[in-house]
Amino acid sequence: MVSITRPVAPDPYSLLPAVPSFEVTSADWTHGERVPDVHTNTPAGSNVSPQVSWTGFPAETAGFAVSVFDPDAPGVAGWFHWTVLGLGADVTSLPTGAGTPDGAGLPAGAFQLRNDDGTVGYVGCAPPPGDQVHRYFLVVHALDSADLGLTPDAPPGAVSCALVFHTLARGVLVGTYQR
């Protein structure tokens, strides 16, 4: 068997230009703690996206983006599990399960990208069995524009790059998972 032993990846957001932070909370995930199985893509899981709320963002915020990213996935680019764009400045939460493929639980105007599994919507945590603990960064980006000119067919990595140029502030909640 090929070894996947490797160093722990850095916090990906610490490598970006510094921006102010704001509070992100979840009724489903607790910062620094294990993600409940229901939010995983494992035999014990159901690929249910977590509830997320945010407060304390800048007054000039014009919109939001939400993402779940695993920098610990084997490979050079990490793994995007969920990306939501088109959230208006009046949106301050998403309910549990909003990340279904049809997006029915999202606010009007919001849309999801394909995740790195190639499907639309949220795909749960799924580190390889026996791998190191993975961190799942549930991030809300406060943006200077409600419309970044991106479409649902944009790759999440390209969107991540575009967000750097439009992020006024960022809130981060990190869950962990290992199997």
C-alpha positions in Angstrom: 0.0 0.0 0.0 1.2 3.5 -0.8 1.8 5.7 2.3 -0.1 9.0 2.6 1.9 10.1 5.5 2.7 13.8 5.1 3.1 17.0 7.0 -0.1 18.9 8.2 -1.0 21.5 5.7 -1.0 25.2 6.9 -4.2 27.0 7.7 -5.0 28.1 4.1 -6.6 31.4 5.2 -3.5 32.5 7.1 -1.7 32.5 3.7 -4.1 35.1 2.2 -4.0 38.9 2.6 -5.1 39.8 6.1 -8.7 41.0 6.5 -10.8 41.6 9.6 -12.7 38.7 11.1 -16.3 38.2 12.3 -18.2 35.6 14.2 -19.3 32.4 12.5 -21.3 29.8 14.5 -23.2 26.6 13.8 -25.9 24.7 15.6 -24.3 21.6 14.1 -20.5 22.0 14.3 -18.4 23.2 17.2 -15.2 25.0 16.4 -12.2 22.7 16.9 -14.4 19.6 17.5 -15.3 16.5 15.5 -17.9 17.0 12.8 -21.0 14.8 13.6 -21.3 11.8 11.3 -24.5 13.1 9.6 -22.3 15.7 7.9 -20.0 13.2 6.4 -19.7 11.2 3.1 -19.0 8.0 5.0 -21.1 4.9 5.6 -22.3 6.6 8.9 -23.0 9.9 7.2 -25.8 11.5 5.1 -24.0 14.4 3.3 -26.1 16.9 5.2 -24.7 20.5 5.1 -24.3 22.2 8.5 -26.3 25.1 9.8 -24.2 28.3 9.8 -24.9 31.8 11.1 -22.7 34.9 11.0 -22.6 38.3 12.8 -20.3 41.3 13.2 -19.4 41.7 9.5 -18.6 45.2 8.1 -21.5 47.5 7.5 -20.5 48.0 3.9 -20.9 44.3 3.1 -22.7 43.8 -0.2 -23.0 40.0 -0.2 -21.6 36.8 1.1 -20.0 33.6 0.0 -19.9 30.4 2.1 -17.5 27.5 1.6 -16.3 24.3 3.3 -12.7 23.4 2.4 -10.4 20.6 3.6 -6.7 21.6 3.3 -5.7 18.1 4.6 -6.9 16.1 1.6 -4.1 14.1 0.0 -2.9 16.1 -3.0 -1.6 19.5 -3.6 -4.8 21.5 -3.7 -7.0 20.4 -0.8 -10.7 19.6 -1.4 -13.7 21.9 -1.7 -16.8 20.3 -0.2 -19.2 23.2 -0.7 -19.3 26.6 -2.2 -22.3 28.9 -2.2 -22.4 32.3 -4.0 -25.1 34.9 -4.6 -26.0 35.4 -0.9 -27.3 39.0 -0.4 -26.1 41.3 2.4 -29.4 40.6 4.3 -28.7 36.9 4.6 -27.0 36.0 7.9 -27.6 32.2 8.1 -28.2 29.0 6.2 -30.2 26.2 7.7 -29.1 22.6 8.2 -29.5 20.8 4.9 -29.4 23.8 2.6 -26.7 22.2 0.5 -28.9 19.7 -1.3 -28.1 19.3 -5.0 -31.3 21.1 -6.0 -30.5 24.1 -3.7 -34.1 24.3 -2.5 -32.9 25.4 1.0 -30.9 28.3 -0.3 -32.2 31.9 -0.3 -33.4 33.4 -3.6 -30.5 34.3 -5.9 -28.0 32.0 -4.2 -26.4 29.1 -6.1 -24.0 26.3 -5.4 -20.9 25.3 -7.4 -19.8 21.7 -8.2 -17.7 20.5 -5.3 -14.4 18.6 -5.9 -16.4 15.3 -6.0 -17.9 16.8 -9.2 -21.4 17.1 -7.9 -23.5 20.2 -7.1 -24.1 21.0 -3.5 -22.5 19.9 -0.2 -20.5 16.7 -0.1 -19.6 15.6 3.4 -16.3 15.0 5.2 -14.6 11.9 4.0 -10.9 11.5 4.9 -9.3 8.3 3.8 -9.5 5.6 6.5 -6.4 5.7 8.7 -5.3 9.2 7.5 -4.5 12.0 9.8 -7.2 14.2 11.3 -8.6 16.5 8.6 -9.8 20.0 9.3 -12.9 21.4 7.6 -12.9 25.2 7.3 -16.5 26.4 7.2 -15.9 30.0 6.0 -18.1 33.0 5.4 -16.7 35.7 3.2 -18.1 39.2 3.5 -17.9 40.7 0.0 -17.7 44.2 -1.5 -20.2 43.1 -4.3 -23.3 41.0 -4.3 -22.5 39.8 -7.8 -18.9 38.7 -8.7 -19.9 37.8 -12.3 -19.4 34.1 -11.5 -21.7 31.3 -12.6 -22.5 27.8 -11.3 -20.0 26.3 -13.7 -17.0 28.1 -12.2 -14.6 25.8 -10.5 -14.3 26.2 -6.7 -10.6 26.9 -6.9 -11.1 29.7 -9.4 -13.8 31.2 -7.2 -11.5 30.9 -4.2 -9.0 33.1 -6.1 -11.6 35.6 -7.1 -12.8 35.9 -3.5 -9.4 37.2 -2.5 -10.1 40.4 -4.5 -13.6 41.0 -3.0 -13.4 39.9 0.6 -13.8 42.7 3.1 -13.8 40.3 6.1 -13.9 36.6 6.8 -15.4 34.4 9.5 -14.0 30.9 10.1 -15.3 27.9 12.0 -13.2 24.7 11.8 -14.5 21.2 12.4 -12.4 18.0 12.4 -12.9 14.5 11.2 -10.9 11.3 11.1 -11.8 7.7 10.5 
